[in-house]
Amino acid sequence: MPPLAVVTGANVGIGFHVAGQLAAKGYHVILGCRNHARADEALARLCTLCGTEARLEFSFLDLSSFDSVQQFAAELLSSCKSLDLLVCNAGLNAASAPQEPNEQLTLDGVDLIYQTNFLSHLLLIFLLLPLLKAVRGRVISTSSVMHRAASTDKFQLVDQERTPYVSLYGLSKLAQILMGTALHRRYGEEVSFHCFNPGGVASDIWRDYPVWKRRLLSLVLLSPASAAETLVATCLCEEGRAPSRPRYWNGYIGAGRHVFFEYWSPLRAGKTLVPSQPSYDACSDELADKVWRQSAAILREKAGLMLNE
């Protein structure tokens, strides 16, 4: 049996190319997406790029719904014995999320960005741990340098409407890195947990920006295919195997030398692994425990998942 990978948000952008590159390396790849039409289109394109013999399939996953995450995981648990890679890539930014007070929260009562980018992925990790443990699997989360701008005071806002609107994008990315630490403490002997900051990428996350801005971004930022090449390198590298401590890798050369190059550099990382140190808050064990307890309480209340806080 070929190794198995799940890639969320794999119908567009970085996730699309990650799915294709993993399939080209012999992985059976499951695209976890919420848009059937776009997923079908992505599958057709990937089969053209990778060959019809590539093992690719679509499974519905709406990260704005804990029920959807649980259904996705249940189907996987019933049909698979192991999972080599879980790439938590799907995400929203402030430009692609509604800001009206009555639309900020999901039906689960959590901020849409925070749930999509972080909490639903965390739930998915918990549910798929048995499959990941079976083969000492790896979890890679697509993070962002914007975690550095997040204020920890905003953790109290994750289930509240805000007027005026305050985006929790950076906070969701900070939470990802913190959970890498918390998860490693509990499960790190059997599963590894890492984050990848692609830096500036001309990806689908900018889809709601004006056309002229998107064209400009495509000229100066990394292409999704280039960012995916580096992300795939983090998926396969030897130093990422369990029980490796959590790493924070980057899409641009120079990121380990100066924070600016976590945003942008004239040199892309390609297959080169470029580690750097995340923010002071992201390295806080105390804050990691606090966010773990908060997340466990939310998932217990909203998703019925019993976790030891």
C-alpha positions in Angstrom: 0.0 0.0 0.0 1.3 3.5 -0.8 1.8 6.0 2.0 -1.3 8.0 2.8 -1.6 11.8 3.0 -4.5 14.1 3.8 -4.2 17.7 2.6 -6.9 20.2 3.6 -7.7 23.1 1.3 -6.2 21.1 -1.6 -8.4 22.3 -4.4 -6.5 25.6 -4.8 -3.2 27.4 -4.1 -0.5 25.8 -2.1 -2.6 22.9 -1.1 -3.4 22.0 -4.7 0.3 21.8 -5.5 1.2 20.0 -2.3 -1.4 17.3 -3.2 0.1 17.0 -6.7 3.7 16.9 -5.6 2.9 14.2 -3.0 1.0 12.2 -5.5 3.9 12.4 -7.9 6.1 10.9 -5.2 3.8 7.9 -4.8 1.5 9.0 -2.1 -2.2 8.3 -2.0 -3.6 11.8 -1.4 -7.0 12.7 0.0 -8.1 16.2 -0.7 -10.1 17.6 2.2 -12.2 20.4 0.7 -15.7 22.0 1.1 -16.4 22.9 -2.5 -17.4 19.8 -4.5 -17.2 21.5 -7.9 -13.8 23.0 -7.3 -12.5 19.7 -5.8 -13.6 17.8 -8.9 -11.9 20.4 -11.1 -8.7 20.1 -9.0 -8.8 16.3 -9.3 -9.1 16.5 -13.1 -6.2 18.9 -13.3 -4.0 16.9 -10.9 -4.6 13.7 -12.9 -3.5 15.5 -16.0 -0.4 16.8 -14.3 0.5 13.7 -12.4 -0.9 11.0 -14.7 -4.1 9.0 -14.5 -2.3 6.4 -12.4 -1.9 8.9 -9.5 -3.9 8.0 -6.5 -6.0 11.0 -5.6 -9.5 11.3 -4.1 -11.8 14.0 -2.7 -13.5 13.8 0.7 -15.9 16.6 1.8 -14.5 18.7 4.7 -15.9 22.0 5.9 -13.6 23.3 8.6 -16.2 25.9 9.7 -18.2 22.9 11.2 -17.1 20.6 13.9 -19.7 18.1 12.7 -18.1 18.0 9.3 -14.7 17.4 10.7 -16.0 14.5 12.8 -17.7 13.0 9.8 -14.6 13.3 7.7 -12.5 11.7 10.4 -15.0 8.9 10.9 -14.9 8.0 7.2 -11.1 7.9 7.3 -11.0 5.8 10.5 -13.4 3.3 9.0 -11.5 2.9 5.7 -7.8 3.3 6.6 -5.4 1.7 9.0 -2.7 4.4 9.1 -2.0 8.0 8.0 1.5 9.1 7.2 0.9 12.8 6.6 -1.7 15.3 7.7 -1.2 18.7 6.1 -3.3 21.3 7.8 -3.2 23.8 5.0 -6.7 25.3 4.5 -7.3 28.7 5.9 -9.0 32.1 5.8 -7.7 35.6 6.2 -9.6 38.8 7.1 -10.2 39.6 3.5 -12.0 36.3 2.9 -14.2 36.3 6.1 -17.3 38.3 6.8 -17.0 41.1 9.3 -20.7 41.7 10.1 -21.4 40.9 13.8 -24.0 38.3 13.0 -21.7 36.5 10.5 -18.4 36.5 12.5 -19.2 33.2 14.4 -19.8 29.8 13.0 -22.8 27.7 13.9 -20.6 26.2 16.6 -20.3 29.7 18.1 -16.6 30.2 17.4 -14.9 32.9 15.3 -14.9 31.7 11.7 -11.2 32.4 11.0 -10.1 30.9 14.4 -12.2 27.8 13.9 -11.2 27.2 10.3 -7.5 27.9 10.6 -6.9 26.4 14.1 -9.6 24.7 16.1 -11.1 22.4 13.5 -7.6 21.4 12.4 -6.8 20.6 16.1 -10.0 18.5 16.3 -9.0 16.7 13.2 -5.5 16.0 14.6 -7.0 14.5 17.8 -9.5 12.3 15.9 -6.8 11.0 13.5 -4.2 10.4 16.2 -4.7 6.6 16.1 -3.9 6.5 12.4 -0.9 8.8 12.8 0.5 6.8 15.7 0.3 3.6 13.7 3.1 4.7 11.4 4.8 7.5 13.5 3.1 10.0 11.2 3.7 13.7 10.8 1.5 16.8 11.0 2.5 19.9 9.1 0.5 23.1 9.7 0.7 26.0 7.2 1.3 28.9 9.6 2.2 32.5 9.0 4.7 35.2 10.0 1.6 37.2 11.1 1.6 35.2 14.3 4.2 37.7 15.4 1.7 40.5 15.4 -0.9 38.6 17.4 -1.9 40.0 20.8 -2.5 37.3 23.4 -5.3 39.3 24.9 -7.4 38.3 21.9 -7.6 34.7 23.0 -10.6 35.9 25.1 -12.4 36.9 21.9 -12.4 33.6 20.1 -16.1 33.0 20.8 -17.3 36.6 20.8 -18.7 39.0 18.2 -16.5 42.2 17.8 -17.7 45.7 17.0 -15.6 47.1 15.5 -14.3 44.0 13.8 -11.0 42.6 15.0 -9.4 39.9 12.8 -8.1 36.8 14.6 -6.0 35.6 11.7 -2.6 36.2 13.4 -4.0 34.7 16.6 -5.0 31.5 14.8 -1.5 31.2 13.5 0.0 31.8 16.9 -2.3 29.1 18.3 -1.1 26.6 15.7 2.5 27.0 16.8 1.7 26.8 20.5 -0.3 23.6 19.9 2.7 22.1 18.3 4.5 22.4 21.6 1.5 21.1 23.6 0.9 18.2 21.3 4.6 17.3 21.2 4.6 17.0 25.0 1.7 14.6 25.0 2.2 12.6 21.7 5.7 13.5 20.4 7.2 10.1 20.8 4.9 8.7 18.2 3.8 11.7 16.0 5.7 14.8 15.0 4.1 18.3 14.8 5.7 21.1 12.7 4.7 24.4 11.2 5.6 25.9 7.9 5.5 29.7 7.2 5.4 30.1 3.4 5.9 33.9 3.7 4.4 36.0 0.9 2.6 33.8 -1.6 0.4 34.8 -4.5 -2.2 32.2 -3.5 -6.0 31.9 -3.5 -6.1 33.5 0.0 -6.0 36.9 -1.9 -9.0 36.0 -4.1 -11.2 38.8 -2.8 -8.6 41.5 -3.4 -9.0 43.7 -6.5 -7.6 42.3 -9.7 -4.8 44.8 -10.0 -3.6 44.0 -6.5 -3.6 40.2 -7.3 -1.6 40.8 -10.4 1.0 42.9 -8.5 1.3 40.2 -5.8 1.8 37.5 -8.4 4.9 39.5 -9.7 6.6 39.9 -6.4 5.5 36.9 -4.2 6.2 33.2 -4.3 4.1 31.1 -6.6 1.9 28.5 -4.8 3.9 25.8 -6.6 7.2 27.1 -5.3 5.8 27.4 -1.7 4.4 23.9 -2.0 7.8 22.5 -3.0 9.2 23.7 0.3 6.2 22.5 2.3 6.6 19.0 0.7 10.3 19.1 1.8 9.2 19.6 5.4 6.8 16.6 5.0 9.6 14.3 3.9 12.7 15.5 5.6 14.5 13.1 8.0 14.8 15.7 10.7 11.0 16.0 10.8 10.4 12.4 11.9 9.1 11.7 15.4 10.2 12.2 18.1 11.6 15.4 16.5 10.8 18.5 18.5 8.4 21.0 16.7 10.1 23.1 14.0 9.1 26.3 12.3 10.3 26.3 8.7 10.1 29.0 6.1 9.6 29.6 2.4 12.4 32.2 1.9 16.1 32.0 2.3 17.4 34.3 5.0 14.5 33.7 7.4 16.8 32.3 10.0 18.9 35.4 9.9 16.3 38.1 10.1 12.5 38.3 10.7 12.0 40.4 7.6 12.9 37.4 5.4 10.1 35.5 7.0 7.8 37.9 5.0 9.8 38.1 1.8 13.2 37.6 0.3 14.6 37.7 -3.2 15.5 34.0 -2.8 13.0 31.3 -2.4 13.8 28.3 -0.2 12.8 25.6 -2.8 13.8 22.2 -1.3 16.1 23.9 1.2 14.8 23.7 4.8 15.0 27.2 6.4 14.3 27.0 10.2 13.8 30.1 12.3 12.7 30.9 15.9 9.0 31.9 16.1 7.9 34.8 18.4 8.5 35.0 22.1 4.8 34.2 22.8 4.9 31.2 20.4 7.7 29.8 22.5 5.9 30.2 25.9 5.2 26.9 27.6 2.9 28.7 30.0 0.8 30.2 27.1 0.8 26.8 25.3 -0.8 25.2 28.4 -3.3 28.1 28.6 -4.4 27.7 25.0 -4.5 23.9 25.4 -6.9 24.2 28.3 -9.0 26.8 26.5 -9.1 24.6 23.3 -9.9 21.5 25.2 -12.8 23.2 26.9 -14.2 24.5 23.6 -13.9 21.2 21.9 -15.5 19.4 24.8 -18.5 21.8 24.9 -18.9 22.3 21.1 -17.8 19.0 19.7 -18.2 16.6 22.6 -14.5 15.6 22.5 -13.2 14.7 25.9 -9.6 15.8 26.5 -7.4 15.9 29.5 -6.8 19.6 30.2 
